[in-house]
Amino acid sequence: MKKILFLLLLLIPLCLSAQDMPFSVKAKTRYRASALVGYEKVDSVKYSQVRLIQEFNVWKISMGLDLNFLFDKDYHLKKDDWDHFANVLDKIYYMKYGQRGDQVYSHVGGFPGLTLGNGLIMHNYSNMQLYPDMRNTGFMVGSNPKWQTQPSFEFFTSDLKRFQIMSFSARCKPFPDSTVKVLDDIMLGFSFAADRNQFGNLKYISPDSLDNEIEDLDRRPVSIFGFAYTLPIIKKEKFTIGNYAEMAHITDYGTGYILPGIYTDFKFLRVNLEYRIYGKQFTPAFFDRDYEEERAIVVIDTVGIDTADFITKESTLETLKASQGWAGSINAVFGKKLKAMFAWENTFGKELKTGKSIWFKLWVDTQYKRLENVSFAYSKTKTETMAIHRINMPNAQIAGSATFRVSKKRWFLIGSYAEKYIDRNGDNSINWLKETKRSVGVGVKYIF
């Protein structure tokens, strides 16, 4: 019976991805369970996979366990995922207390998209980009004391075992009851982010033959700090109009500015428009979604004797020229039925050809027959054109998911698909078969 079960698993052509938070359905029950089957490659070895996600919800505490079982061709369990105490952290998909905005909140586990301020320092950073090769158990803790100055503090690290990528942010209203009324609502903020060792990803993306060279590398830290303010100008019951500005500086390199930024907030709709100025040796969103892959890369010279160079993302700053341009975003939320976001950036400068970026996300609670919800996301960053019809371009990503209700209330079927286009040979075009990283997921969920 056991061999029949694993034979079925081998025949299912799934490559499961854990780069999203646990699948979501319309439920706030105390216990939920998801099961996924498929296969996974680790160090070029293919394993059959059984993945169980157990979710618990009590009071303000919620927790998800990601129990991932890998079996080789002889149906033996891959034991090195279970034989150390540190592996316990790898099984925590998420553990949360409260929500952002609560007086005290915390989050342990995966972070699929974290942003600081207006995104000059960190934008849409994910600590799950190299899963399962690199299993990061992130940690965030924050506080919003009920004081007159309305302060807030937040600390984050991408992984509790290594404490390499970290950030801290704080903000407050310094003049909550001043004689100048316009200053009462001004919010000042400070942000800091650092990577204590940019080479921390190399052993997960490099050939095993380079392990000794990687071990001998000195730590290469990088840090960024910034300041910002937000000032509402017109505050009405149904809308708010205000302005903001931000400055970020990469230590020993350049500085970038948002000056000015204007926003309109209708509660269900927020529109931002800003002018950005980037000095020499500065890039916005240094910590972005792809940072775990790009913080350091290996360049192997195959001419003559094989040698390897290790290049950090920081080192690419040295050749960057000054640039400037416009950026904007539209965020819409209609009850619990629809969430949509569209953002763009058009930057121009001397010798800059790849200064255009767009981001789009859509989530719809359809409730159409058995289709519970669907989502779609697309982005392309630092490209030559924002043309919508040019989908498979370098630095572009596309993803979609859907949840179907199988029974009246308790059983759900979840499916997801994602593609990432990587220009491996540098010819500024994408070979759909060879330069596309794909992930497919199918699973079921049961709500108690």
Buried (B, 14 or more C-beta within 10 A) or exposed (E): EEEEEBEEBBEEEBEBBBBBBBBBBBBEEEEBBBBBBBBBEBEEEEBBBBBBBBBBBEEEEBBBBBEBBBBEEEEEEBEEBBEEEEEEBBBBBBBBBBEEEEEEBBBBBBBBBBBBBBBBBBBBBBBBBBBBEBBBBBBBBBBBEEEEBBBBBBBBBBBBEBEBBBBBBBBBBEBBEEEEEEBEBBBBBBBBBBBBBBBBBBBBBBEEEBEEBBEEEEEBBBBBBBBBBBBBEEEEEEEBBBBBBBBBBBEEBBBBBBBEBBBBBEEEBBBBBBBBBBBBBBBBBBBBBBBBBBBBBBEEEEEEEEEBEBEBBBEEBEEBEBBBBEBBBBBBBEEEEBBBBBBBBBBEBEEBEBBBBBBBBBBBBBEEEBBBBBBBBBBBBBBEEEEEEEEBBBBBBBBBBBBBBEEEEBEBBBBBBBBBBBBEEEEEEBBEEEBBEEBBBBBBBBBE
